[in-house]
Amino acid sequence: MFPLHTWLAYTAACLLLALAPGPDNLLAIGRGLSQGRLAACLSGLSSGMGILFHSVAAALGLGVLMQTSALAFWAIKIVGAVYLVWLGIQVLRTRSLVSFVPAKRQSKRSIFLTGFLSAALNPKPGLFVLAFIPQFIHPEYGSVTTQMLVYGAWFACITALVFALMGVFASRLSSWLQSRPRVIAGLNWGAGLSFIVSGLSVAAMKQK
């Protein structure tokens, strides 16, 4: 069902996509810097779960609905855009994404929900999964739905692993950062603005 050469090409493409800068890996890096390896791994896992959500939705036909229904596309787009902009404003207001103040540390539940919602409510990954995964599917090898789910799950696993590793490596810089408040402030400003720009780009998306 899954030819080796296709699987290897798909895996390489997934790795490149996961390494590309975006709001979700910024979350994992921020958690790693401020709260350590466990928080980074949890944030990476939650982003992977968000990708899995989009993959299951695409396999069930919800992605097609978003492509064909103007109302569904508009509703999902607005919800995702508002959440990302809100997240960016929160980071700018509280400076809490990268913070070494104990009172500002996020709970494990909050870390997971933030990472999951950031990925799941953003329609870009959903449309991307819908356009990306079918390129590697071959109907002659079996159920298209099964292939869609397996490829989607693998993409989610790679995303979770790469994001977690990014956060874990970032956590090694925490000692260096604690004595540099200006750098911490710059990271929070950069992350907050990145979320806001991502939200605005989602709001500007057009249905294809």
C-alpha positions as CSV (number, residue, x, y, z in Angstrom):
1,M,0.0,0.0,0.0
2,F,2.9,2.3,0.7
3,P,5.8,2.0,-1.8
4,L,9.2,2.7,-0.1
5,H,10.3,5.4,-2.6
6,T,7.0,7.3,-2.1
7,W,7.2,7.0,1.7
8,L,10.8,8.3,1.7
9,A,9.9,11.2,-0.5
10,Y,6.8,12.0,1.6
11,T,8.9,11.8,4.8
12,A,11.5,14.2,3.4
13,A,8.8,16.7,2.3
14,C,7.2,16.5,5.8
15,L,10.5,17.2,7.5
16,L,11.1,20.3,5.3
17,L,7.6,21.5,6.1
18,A,8.0,21.0,9.8
19,L,11.3,22.9,9.8
20,A,9.7,26.0,8.0
21,P,9.2,28.9,10.5
22,G,5.6,29.3,11.7
23,P,3.5,30.1,14.7
24,D,3.3,26.5,15.9
25,N,7.0,25.8,16.1
26,L,7.5,29.3,17.7
27,L,5.2,28.1,20.5
28,A,7.3,25.0,21.1
29,I,10.5,27.1,21.1
30,G,9.0,29.6,23.5
31,R,7.8,26.9,25.8
32,G,11.3,25.3,25.7
33,L,13.0,28.6,26.5
34,S,10.8,29.5,29.4
35,Q,9.6,26.1,30.9
36,G,12.0,23.5,29.7
37,R,12.0,20.2,27.8
38,L,8.7,18.8,29.1
39,A,6.8,21.9,28.1
40,A,8.5,21.9,24.7
41,C,7.6,18.3,24.1
42,L,4.0,18.9,25.2
43,S,3.7,21.8,22.9
44,G,5.1,19.8,20.0
45,L,2.7,16.9,20.7
46,S,-0.3,19.3,20.8
47,S,0.7,20.8,17.4
48,G,1.0,17.3,16.0
49,M,-2.5,16.5,17.3
50,G,-3.7,19.6,15.5
51,I,-2.2,18.3,12.2
52,L,-3.8,15.0,12.9
53,F,-7.2,16.7,13.3
54,H,-6.8,18.4,9.9
55,S,-5.8,15.0,8.4
56,V,-8.8,13.2,9.8
57,A,-11.1,16.1,8.7
58,A,-9.6,15.9,5.2
59,A,-10.1,12.1,5.0
60,L,-13.7,12.6,6.1
61,G,-14.5,15.2,3.5
62,L,-14.6,18.3,5.8
63,G,-11.7,19.8,3.9
64,V,-13.6,19.5,0.6
65,L,-16.5,21.2,2.3
66,M,-14.2,24.1,3.2
67,Q,-13.1,24.3,-0.4
68,T,-16.5,24.2,-1.9
69,S,-18.7,26.1,0.7
70,A,-18.0,29.8,0.9
71,L,-19.9,30.0,4.2
72,A,-17.9,27.2,5.8
73,F,-14.6,28.6,4.5
74,W,-15.4,32.1,5.8
75,A,-16.5,30.8,9.2
76,I,-13.4,28.6,9.7
77,K,-11.1,31.4,8.4
78,I,-12.5,34.0,10.8
79,V,-12.3,31.8,13.8
80,G,-8.7,30.8,13.0
81,A,-7.7,34.4,12.3
82,V,-9.3,35.8,15.5
83,Y,-7.6,33.1,17.6
84,L,-4.1,33.8,16.2
85,V,-4.4,37.5,16.5
86,W,-5.8,37.1,20.1
87,L,-2.8,34.8,20.9
88,G,-0.4,37.4,19.5
89,I,-2.0,40.2,21.5
90,Q,-1.8,38.1,24.7
91,V,1.9,37.5,24.1
92,L,2.6,41.2,23.5
93,R,0.5,42.2,26.5
94,T,1.8,39.7,29.1
95,R,5.3,38.8,27.7
96,S,4.5,35.3,28.8
97,L,5.6,33.1,25.9
98,V,9.3,33.5,27.0
99,S,9.3,34.2,30.7
100,F,11.3,33.0,33.7
101,V,9.0,34.5,36.3
102,P,7.4,31.5,38.1
103,A,4.0,33.2,38.3
104,K,3.8,33.4,34.6
105,R,4.6,29.8,33.9
106,Q,1.8,28.0,32.0
107,S,0.1,24.8,33.2
108,K,0.5,21.7,31.2
109,R,-3.2,21.8,30.2
110,S,-2.8,25.4,29.0
111,I,0.3,24.5,27.0
112,F,-1.4,21.6,25.3
113,L,-4.6,23.5,24.5
114,T,-2.8,26.5,23.1
115,G,-0.7,24.4,20.8
116,F,-3.6,22.3,19.7
117,L,-5.9,25.2,19.0
118,S,-3.2,27.2,17.2
119,A,-2.9,24.3,14.7
120,A,-6.5,23.1,14.6
121,L,-8.2,26.5,14.3
122,N,-5.9,27.7,11.6
123,P,-7.4,26.7,8.2
124,K,-4.0,26.9,6.4
125,P,-2.8,23.5,7.6
126,G,-6.2,22.0,6.7
127,L,-6.1,23.3,3.1
128,F,-2.4,22.4,2.9
129,V,-3.0,18.8,4.0
130,L,-5.8,18.5,1.5
131,A,-3.5,19.7,-1.3
132,F,-0.3,18.0,-0.2
133,I,-1.1,14.5,0.9
134,P,-3.2,13.4,-2.2
135,Q,0.0,13.9,-4.3
136,F,1.4,10.8,-2.6
137,I,-1.8,8.6,-2.7
138,H,-2.2,5.9,-5.3
139,P,-5.7,4.4,-5.6
140,E,-4.3,1.2,-7.1
141,Y,-2.6,0.4,-3.7
142,G,-5.8,0.4,-1.7
143,S,-8.3,2.5,0.1
144,V,-7.7,6.2,-0.5
145,T,-9.2,7.1,2.9
146,T,-6.8,4.7,4.7
147,Q,-3.8,6.1,2.8
148,M,-5.0,9.6,3.7
149,L,-5.2,8.8,7.4
150,V,-1.9,6.9,7.5
151,Y,0.0,9.7,5.7
152,G,-1.7,12.3,7.8
153,A,-0.8,10.5,11.0
154,W,2.8,10.2,9.9
155,F,2.9,13.9,9.1
156,A,1.5,14.6,12.6
157,C,4.2,12.4,14.2
158,I,7.0,14.2,12.3
159,T,5.6,17.6,13.1
160,A,5.3,16.7,16.8
161,L,8.9,15.3,16.9
162,V,10.5,18.2,15.0
163,F,8.7,20.9,17.0
164,A,9.6,19.1,20.3
165,L,13.2,18.9,19.3
166,M,13.3,22.6,18.4
167,G,11.9,23.4,21.9
168,V,14.3,21.0,23.6
169,F,17.3,22.6,21.9
170,A,16.0,26.0,22.7
171,S,15.7,25.1,26.4
172,R,19.5,24.9,26.5
173,L,19.6,28.6,26.0
174,S,17.5,29.4,29.0
175,S,20.4,30.0,31.4
176,W,22.0,32.4,28.9
177,L,18.7,34.3,28.4
178,Q,17.8,34.8,32.0
179,S,20.5,37.4,32.4
180,R,19.4,39.2,29.2
181,P,16.0,40.8,29.7
182,R,16.2,42.8,26.5
183,V,16.6,39.6,24.4
184,I,13.7,38.1,26.2
185,A,11.6,41.1,25.5
186,G,12.6,41.0,21.8
187,L,11.7,37.4,21.5
188,N,8.2,38.0,23.0
189,W,7.7,41.0,20.7
190,G,8.8,39.0,17.7
191,A,6.6,36.0,18.6
192,G,3.6,38.2,19.3
193,L,3.9,40.1,16.0
194,S,4.4,36.8,14.2
195,F,1.1,35.4,15.5
196,I,-0.7,38.6,14.6
197,V,0.7,38.6,11.1
198,S,-0.2,34.9,10.7
199,G,-3.8,35.7,11.8
200,L,-4.1,38.6,9.4
201,S,-2.8,36.4,6.6
202,V,-5.4,33.8,7.4
203,A,-8.1,36.6,7.4
204,A,-6.9,37.6,3.9
205,M,-7.1,34.1,2.5
206,K,-9.3,33.5,-0.5
207,Q,-11.2,30.4,-1.3
208,K,-9.7,28.5,-4.2
